[in-house]
Amino acid sequence: MQLTLTGHHIDITPALRDFVENKLGRLERHFDNVTDIHCILTVEKLLHKAEATAHLAGGTIHADATSEDMYAAIDGLVDKLDRQIKKFKEKLTDHHAREATKTKLRSTS
């Protein structure tokens, strides 16, 4: 997974970069086909915003989160991406084949 981190009106410190890399590395536990993620961290007055676009094998997912703390915004962003990736992965599985085998087993019994 390739990670691109961009900061708007904020300096990306090594600690912040490590935090983002560790959190976004969690996404690979659920879905191995994450090719690259572009993450943008923005500060607008008192609000900290984190947004990311993840390119997957077969689609693209976008999420953003806003908070008064940058680390909280990153946590919210990763939670949203995590839920979207789980949903995307569920759509890839063929549920119809499983239903067909259940129906076939019921009719034989």
C-alpha positions in Angstrom: 0.0 0.0 0.0 1.4 3.4 -1.0 0.5 6.3 1.3 0.6 10.0 0.1 0.3 12.5 3.0 -0.4 16.1 2.3 -0.8 19.0 4.7 -2.7 22.2 4.1 -1.8 25.0 6.5 -0.1 22.4 8.7 3.4 20.9 8.9 3.5 17.1 8.7 5.7 16.1 11.7 7.3 12.7 11.8 5.1 11.8 14.8 2.0 12.8 12.8 3.2 10.8 9.8 3.8 7.7 11.9 0.4 8.0 13.6 -1.3 8.2 10.2 0.7 5.3 8.8 -0.1 3.1 11.8 -3.8 3.9 11.7 -4.2 3.5 8.0 -2.2 0.2 8.1 -5.2 -1.2 10.0 -7.2 -1.1 6.8 -5.1 -3.8 5.2 -6.3 -6.3 7.9 -9.8 -6.3 6.3 -8.9 -6.0 2.7 -5.6 -6.8 1.0 -6.3 -5.1 -2.3 -5.7 -1.5 -1.1 -3.4 -0.1 -3.7 -2.8 3.5 -2.5 -4.3 6.1 -0.2 -4.0 9.8 -0.6 -4.6 11.6 2.8 -5.0 15.3 3.2 -4.8 17.0 6.6 -6.2 20.5 6.8 -6.4 23.2 9.5 -9.1 25.8 9.1 -9.3 28.2 12.0 -10.1 26.0 15.0 -11.2 22.9 13.1 -8.9 20.1 12.0 -10.0 18.1 9.0 -8.7 14.8 7.7 -9.8 13.4 4.4 -8.6 10.4 2.4 -9.2 8.7 -0.9 -8.4 5.0 -1.0 -8.0 3.3 -4.4 -9.0 -0.4 -4.2 -8.9 -3.2 -6.7 -12.3 -2.5 -8.3 -13.2 0.8 -6.8 -12.5 4.0 -5.0 -13.5 5.1 -1.5 -13.5 8.6 0.0 -14.1 9.7 3.6 -13.5 12.8 5.7 -13.7 13.7 9.4 -13.6 17.0 11.3 -12.7 17.5 14.9 -11.0 20.1 17.2 -8.0 17.8 17.5 -6.1 16.4 14.5 -5.5 13.0 16.1 -9.2 12.7 16.8 -10.0 13.6 13.2 -7.6 11.0 12.0 -9.2 8.4 14.2 -12.7 9.3 12.9 -11.4 9.1 9.3 -9.9 5.7 9.8 -13.1 4.4 11.4 -15.2 5.7 8.5 -12.8 4.1 5.9 -12.8 0.9 7.9 -16.6 0.6 7.7 -16.7 1.5 4.0 -14.0 -1.1 3.2 -15.9 -3.8 5.1 -19.1 -2.9 3.2 -17.2 -2.9 -0.1 -15.7 -6.3 0.7 -19.2 -7.7 1.5 -20.5 -6.6 -1.9 -17.7 -8.5 -3.6 -18.7 -11.8 -2.1 -21.3 -13.7 -4.1 -24.2 -14.2 -1.7 -26.5 -15.7 -4.3 -24.4 -18.9 -4.7 -24.7 -19.5 -0.9 -28.5 -19.1 -1.1 -28.7 -21.5 -4.0 -26.9 -24.2 -2.1 -29.1 -23.7 0.9 -32.2 -24.0 -1.3 -30.8 -27.1 -3.0 -30.1 -28.8 0.4 -33.6 -28.0 1.7 -35.3 -29.5 -1.4 -33.3 -32.7 -1.1 -34.1 -33.3 2.5 
